[in-house]
């Protein structure tokens, strides 16, 4: 059975979470540009990666799992929230 050092696993989770949040911001910044499709594909890949890492975070403990779940929620919120003002 594989055993992981908790400190390196937490460091890896933090890097994955940072990349996931950066991809969410990049997907919003790339909206309307010629690179929109590639930014969205990158975001969806990172979303899947963060989802898998959230499941693996259960091996570390509840604190890491909550942090990974919060990152996943922020990524979804960033992707779906319309930051443009409502036109009446």
C-alpha positions in Angstrom: 0.0 0.0 0.0 1.2 3.5 -0.8 2.0 5.8 2.1 2.3 9.5 1.7 4.0 12.0 3.9 1.2 14.4 5.2 3.3 17.5 4.7 4.0 16.8 1.0 0.4 15.8 0.4 -0.9 19.0 1.9 1.7 21.0 -0.1 0.6 19.2 -3.3 -3.1 19.9 -2.5 -2.3 23.6 -2.0 -0.6 23.8 -5.4 -3.5 22.1 -7.1 -5.9 24.4 -5.4 -3.9 27.5 -6.5 -3.8 26.2 -10.1 -7.5 25.6 -10.0 -8.3 29.1 -8.7 -6.0 30.6 -11.3 -7.7 28.7 -14.1 -11.1 29.9 -12.9 -9.8 33.5 -13.1 -8.2 32.9 -16.5 -11.5 31.4 -17.8 -13.3 34.7 -16.8 -10.6 36.9 -18.2 -10.5 35.0 -21.4 -14.3 35.4 -21.9 -15.0 37.0 -25.3 -11.5 36.5 -26.7 -10.2 34.2 -29.3 -8.7 32.0 -26.6 -12.0 31.5 -24.7 -12.4 27.8 -25.7 -8.9 26.9 -24.6 -9.3 28.7 -21.3 -12.6 27.0 -20.7 -11.1 23.6 -21.5 -8.2 24.3 -19.1 -10.7 25.3 -16.4 -12.7 22.1 -16.9 -9.6 20.0 -16.7 -8.5 21.8 -13.5 -12.1 21.4 -12.1 -11.8 17.7 -12.5 -8.3 17.7 -11.0 -9.5 19.7 -7.9 -12.5 17.3 -7.6 -10.2 14.3 -7.5 -7.8 16.0 -5.1 -10.8 16.8 -2.8 -11.6 13.1 -2.6 -7.9 12.3 -1.9 -7.8 15.0 0.7 -10.0 12.8 2.9 -6.9 10.7 3.5 -5.2 13.7 5.2 -8.0 14.8 7.4 -11.1 16.9 7.7 -9.3 20.2 7.5 -7.7 19.5 4.2 -11.0 18.1 2.8 -12.9 21.3 3.8 -10.3 23.5 2.2 -10.3 21.5 -1.0 -14.1 21.5 -1.1 -14.1 25.3 -0.5 -11.7 25.7 -3.5 -14.0 23.6 -5.6 -17.0 25.7 -4.6 -15.2 29.0 -5.4 -14.2 27.6 -8.8 -17.8 26.8 -9.7 -19.0 30.1 -8.4 -16.4 32.0 -10.4 -17.3 30.1 -13.5 -21.1 30.7 -13.2 -21.4 34.1 -11.6 -22.2 36.8 -14.2 -20.0 39.7 -13.2 -21.5 42.1 -15.8 -24.1 44.5 -14.6 -27.8 43.7 -15.2 -29.2 45.8 -18.0 -32.7 47.0 -17.3 
